[in-house]
Amino acid sequence: MGSAITASCTIRRERCRGLQDGQPRISWLLDTEPMAGRQRRGVGGTEVSELSVPQLNRPQAKLWCCMEWNGTKQRVGMAEIRAGYPPGKPSNLSCLLDLGDYGLTCRWQQGADGHLPTNVMLKCAMSRSPAVTCCTPQNGHSQCTVPRRLLQLYRPMELWVTASNALGTAESERLRIDPMDVAKLDPPTLQSIHSVPPQTNCVTLTWALAPRNAHMELCCELRYRAAKDPTWDVVTGIAGHAGNVQHCKFLFGMLYHFQMRCRRDSARGYWSEWSVSRNYTTHE
Amino acid sequence: APLAELSGDHDFQLFLHKNLEFTRKIRGDVAALQRVVCDTFQLCTEEELQLVRPDPPLMQAPLDQCHKRGFQAEVCFGQIRAGLHSYHDSLGTVLQLLPEHTALVETLQLDAANLSSNIQQQMEDLGLDTVTLPAQQRSPPPAFSTRFQQQVGGFFILANFQRFLETAYRALRHLAR
């Protein structure tokens, strides 16, 4: 886009016997805009017109070659012009593993529009294996899902986005992850809450991991707030095995709301949603 | 490097913890299929099936090198890989038995293949000798003459695989800190 274009249009005079003076006069239309070319005699009884457009600033145009005939402008040839830039670099690639079908859905931000038909693909490479195209976004979306059969669980793999058009290719940064480390977890379940040990300001909650996460090593956190208090207090670093968690310093005779969530122990782990809230009133 | 040295190696420990979790996942999926076989065919315990055990007995992948104290990671890992490979193929019987659970069985086969290649790649990282196992569908699943025998065969394949995974899990855990 923005660079110069040149075009030529060649007409055989023998095809123009119907003209009064047999002399074809060639003109141009860029979409609807008349353009003047330089016309000269060509070899083999032809007339040639050459056109130069110093700067084409539209991504799409039709260039018409026309000829004057009986006082009318006849369109005798056409070329479609596509103009643009090499694709912009995709960015912000992130992925999430669905523990239902173990599909890895990756999202990214598209680079600057190159104004040209662009092929976007998500590439994967397992360690010591050649890169493969693991999925292609549909309908211009900036996401796609890698099927389980193309994944290697519990081992790092590299993913990146490529965008290609007629003028070049751009690649995103490479994301190196173990798909299991970016699993979208189900929330845990708060099963029961008791004042234990009794007659103290301590509370013991029993909780369980969601069945689909039962085999996983997670870290969880608990949040609670008094019914009348909008701010939550958070207990962090709860080891990810189902069981009990005890916490103290609760006010007596107070209704509290409790929720829990978990995530993977890795830097890229995503938190699950908070569990269903569970209420408990401490004893007087 | 001798195993003692490896046990302190961060990458090796990360490998162990990840693949301990992976083994737990696979064991959970095998248990799910065992429940399906129990619910569908009322084949639930080995005690009740002593008289109809497949004869010749079904393949049971050897893990003897994973039992011994001070075992050789190379040999034990090699046995685990070979066993995963064999059970990957035997699961073909379960596929035929439980067509409506194809997705779970195929996931199990994929996981078994992944776990095997994880172990292979880790062995290569450690400079241990690895055996290149032939392409996945090397041997067809065992054949059975009656529908009932096929159901019993499917039951024992899953039971043997679960036992195999328990031993493999203990071996990996023995190495993990």
Interface residues (C-beta under 8 A of the other chain):
Chain A: D101 Y102 S127 R128 R148 R149 L151 Q152 L153 Y154 R155 D178 M180 A214 H215 M216 E217
Chain B: H17 K18 N19 E21 F22 R24 K25 R27 G28 A103 T107 L110 D111 N114 L115 S117 N118 Q121 E124
